[in-house]
Amino acid sequence: MNQERLQLKGMLAESKKKYRELDTEASGLILIIRTLLNPYVEIESIDTEKCIVHTKRLHEITQQMKELKVKIKNLEQEFEY
């Protein structure tokens, strides 16, 4: 393998690793948000500030994951050539 293909392979592996890490974090945030939004407690006792913080982070993660998905697809296409 030439140097460029090795670099491409490394970039692809790093992008996939980052995607998996973000996916794990997003799954954890979803569980936290669902716990905070417990339908069996009084509405006024819900900590909406925490919900907002976790939801904003989840939104950031999903945006990063979308970008990474495109990047991974492009890298895989380049790697095929």
C-alpha positions in Angstrom: 0.0 0.0 0.0 1.2 3.4 -0.8 1.4 6.2 1.8 -1.8 8.0 0.6 -3.9 4.8 0.9 -2.5 4.3 4.4 -3.4 7.8 5.4 -6.9 7.3 3.9 -7.3 4.1 5.8 -6.3 5.8 9.0 -8.7 8.7 8.4 -11.5 6.2 7.7 -10.8 4.2 10.9 -10.6 7.4 13.0 -13.9 8.7 11.6 -15.7 5.4 12.3 -14.3 5.4 15.8 -15.5 8.9 16.4 -18.9 8.0 15.0 -19.2 5.0 17.4 -18.2 7.2 20.4 -20.8 9.8 19.5 -23.5 7.1 19.0 -22.7 5.8 22.5 -22.9 9.3 24.0 -26.2 10.0 22.2 -27.7 6.7 23.5 -26.8 7.7 27.0 -28.3 11.2 26.6 -31.5 9.7 25.3 -31.8 7.6 28.4 -31.1 10.6 30.7 -33.6 12.8 28.8 -36.3 10.1 29.1 -35.6 9.7 32.8 -35.9 13.5 33.3 -39.1 13.6 31.4 -40.8 11.0 33.5 -44.5 11.1 32.8 -45.4 9.8 36.2 -44.1 12.9 38.2 -45.7 16.3 38.6 -44.9 18.5 35.6 -43.6 21.3 37.8 -41.0 19.0 39.4 -39.4 18.2 36.0 -35.9 19.8 35.8 -36.3 21.5 32.5 -32.9 23.2 32.7 -31.2 19.8 32.7 -33.5 18.7 29.9 -32.5 21.7 27.8 -28.8 21.1 28.4 -28.9 17.4 27.5 -31.2 18.0 24.5 -28.8 20.7 23.1 -25.9 18.3 23.4 -27.9 15.6 21.7 -28.7 17.9 18.9 -25.0 18.8 18.5 -24.1 15.1 18.5 -26.7 14.2 15.8 -25.3 17.0 13.6 -21.8 15.7 14.0 -22.9 12.2 13.3 -24.6 13.3 10.1 -21.5 15.1 9.0 -19.3 12.0 9.9 -21.7 9.7 8.0 -21.1 11.7 4.8 -17.4 11.9 5.4 -17.2 8.1 6.0 -19.2 7.4 2.8 -16.8 9.7 0.8 -13.7 8.1 2.3 -15.0 4.6 1.6 -15.7 5.6 -2.0 -12.2 7.0 -2.3 -10.7 3.9 -0.7 -12.4 1.7 -3.3 -10.5 3.3 -6.2 
